[in-house]
């Protein structure tokens, strides 16, 4: 009895068709991945900026990043995801208790969708965001202007720098 099987020519045709389909589909899927990351970055930035506004309302116009003396990036994160006093001092505790009666403003600090990092680089007021952007942390923040930016180099499909979002 003769067994039926694919010939070599038929297999080559099927593999060629699959290769052509992959060449069409893969770039489209990859483009959607970048667009999804851009959208997630914009959403996270909007959430951060909204909560900075709430923080300023609760702290008599004082932006996060101020707390009597020098403030570290860890202090800044505690001011957003922890609780804080009206003067800006903050703790990581999420349940308000005297004197830390304000917050938390976010349940968790968002991750930069491009590098997966959620830490913050404090950018001095005289330094441009373009000079500070290097992708080594998730976010860039200027406490003098209360500006959060994405810490990622490169440009999106509209030729906008990621750190300018």
C-alpha positions as CSV (number, residue, x, y, z in Angstrom):
1,X,0.0,0.0,0.0
2,X,1.3,3.4,-1.0
3,X,1.4,6.1,1.7
4,X,0.3,9.6,0.9
5,X,2.6,12.4,1.9
6,X,3.5,15.9,1.0
7,X,6.1,16.4,-1.7
8,X,9.1,18.5,-1.2
9,X,7.7,21.2,-3.6
10,X,4.4,21.4,-1.6
11,X,6.3,21.8,1.6
12,X,8.5,24.6,0.1
13,X,5.3,26.4,-1.1
14,X,3.7,26.2,2.4
15,X,6.8,27.4,4.2
16,X,7.2,30.2,1.7
17,X,3.6,31.3,2.3
18,X,4.1,31.2,6.0
19,X,7.2,33.3,5.7
20,X,5.4,35.9,3.6
21,X,2.6,36.1,6.2
22,X,5.1,36.5,9.0
23,X,6.9,39.3,7.1
24,X,3.6,41.1,6.9
25,X,2.2,40.5,10.4
26,X,5.4,40.9,12.6
27,X,6.1,44.5,11.8
28,X,2.5,45.5,12.4
29,X,2.5,43.7,15.8
30,X,5.8,45.3,16.8
31,X,4.5,48.8,15.9
32,X,1.4,48.2,18.1
33,X,3.7,47.3,21.0
34,X,5.5,50.6,20.7
35,X,2.2,52.5,20.4
36,X,0.9,50.7,23.5
37,X,4.0,51.7,25.5
38,X,3.6,55.3,24.3
39,X,0.0,55.3,25.4
40,X,0.8,53.7,28.8
41,X,3.6,56.4,29.3
42,X,1.1,59.2,28.6
43,X,-1.5,57.7,30.9
44,X,1.0,57.3,33.7
45,X,2.3,60.8,33.3
46,X,-1.3,62.2,33.3
47,X,-2.0,60.3,36.6
48,X,1.3,61.6,38.2
49,X,0.5,65.2,37.1
50,X,-3.0,65.0,38.4
51,X,-1.9,63.7,41.8
52,X,0.8,66.4,42.0
53,X,-2.0,68.9,41.7
54,X,-3.9,67.2,44.5
55,X,-0.7,67.1,46.6
56,X,-0.2,70.8,46.0
57,X,-3.8,71.6,47.1
58,X,-3.3,69.6,50.3
59,X,0.1,71.2,51.1
60,X,-0.7,74.9,50.6
61,X,0.8,75.1,47.1
62,X,4.0,73.2,48.1
63,X,5.0,70.7,45.3
64,X,6.3,67.2,46.1
65,X,10.0,67.3,46.5
66,X,10.1,69.9,49.2
67,X,10.4,68.9,52.9
68,X,12.2,71.4,54.9
69,X,15.7,70.3,53.9
70,X,17.2,68.3,51.0
71,X,14.8,65.8,49.6
72,X,15.8,62.5,48.0
73,X,14.0,60.6,45.2
74,X,12.9,58.1,47.9
75,X,11.3,61.0,49.9
76,X,9.5,62.1,46.7
77,X,8.1,58.7,46.1
78,X,6.9,58.5,49.8
79,X,5.2,61.9,49.3
80,X,3.2,60.3,46.4
81,X,2.5,56.7,47.6
82,X,2.8,57.2,51.3
83,X,1.4,59.8,53.7
84,X,2.7,63.3,54.4
85,X,2.4,66.2,56.8
86,X,1.3,69.6,55.5
87,X,5.0,70.7,55.7
88,X,6.0,68.0,53.2
89,X,7.6,65.4,55.5
90,X,6.5,62.0,54.4
91,X,6.6,58.3,55.5
92,X,5.9,55.1,53.5
93,X,2.9,54.3,55.6
94,X,-0.3,54.3,53.6
95,X,-2.7,54.9,56.5
96,X,-2.9,58.6,57.5
97,X,-2.2,59.4,61.1
98,X,-1.0,62.6,62.8
99,X,1.0,64.4,61.6
100,X,1.0,62.5,58.3
101,X,-2.6,63.2,57.4
102,X,-2.4,63.6,53.6
103,X,-2.2,60.9,51.0
104,X,-1.5,58.4,49.6
105,X,-2.0,60.0,46.2
106,X,-1.2,56.8,44.2
107,X,-1.4,53.2,45.5
108,X,1.9,52.4,43.7
109,X,4.4,54.4,41.7
110,X,4.0,53.7,38.0
111,X,6.6,52.0,35.9
112,X,8.1,53.5,32.8
113,X,6.7,51.2,30.2
114,X,9.9,51.3,28.1
115,X,12.4,50.2,30.8
116,X,10.1,48.9,33.5
117,X,11.7,51.1,36.2
118,X,9.6,53.2,38.7
119,X,12.4,55.2,40.4
120,X,12.9,58.9,39.9
121,X,15.8,61.1,39.0
122,X,15.6,64.6,40.6
123,X,16.6,67.1,37.9
124,X,18.2,70.4,39.0
125,X,16.2,73.5,37.9
126,X,19.0,74.7,35.6
127,X,19.3,71.3,33.8
128,X,17.3,70.5,30.7
129,X,15.3,67.3,30.6
130,X,17.1,66.4,27.4
131,X,20.4,66.5,29.2
132,X,19.1,64.4,32.1
133,X,17.3,61.7,30.0
134,X,19.3,58.5,29.9
135,X,16.9,55.7,30.6
136,X,18.6,54.7,33.9
137,X,15.6,55.5,36.0
138,X,11.9,55.5,35.2
139,X,11.1,59.2,35.6
140,X,12.5,62.6,35.6
141,X,11.2,65.3,38.1
142,X,11.9,69.0,38.6
143,X,10.6,70.0,42.0
144,X,10.9,73.7,41.2
145,X,8.3,73.4,38.4
146,X,6.6,70.2,39.6
147,X,7.2,68.6,36.2
148,X,7.3,64.9,35.7
149,X,8.8,63.5,32.5
150,X,9.5,60.1,31.0
151,X,13.2,59.1,31.3
152,X,13.7,57.6,27.9
153,X,15.6,58.7,24.9
154,X,14.5,58.6,21.3
155,X,11.4,59.8,19.5
156,X,7.9,58.5,18.9
157,X,6.3,58.1,15.4
158,X,5.3,61.8,15.5
159,X,9.0,62.8,16.0
160,X,8.4,63.9,19.6
161,X,11.1,63.2,22.1
162,X,9.9,60.8,24.8
163,X,11.3,63.0,27.5
164,X,9.0,65.8,26.2
165,X,5.8,64.0,26.9
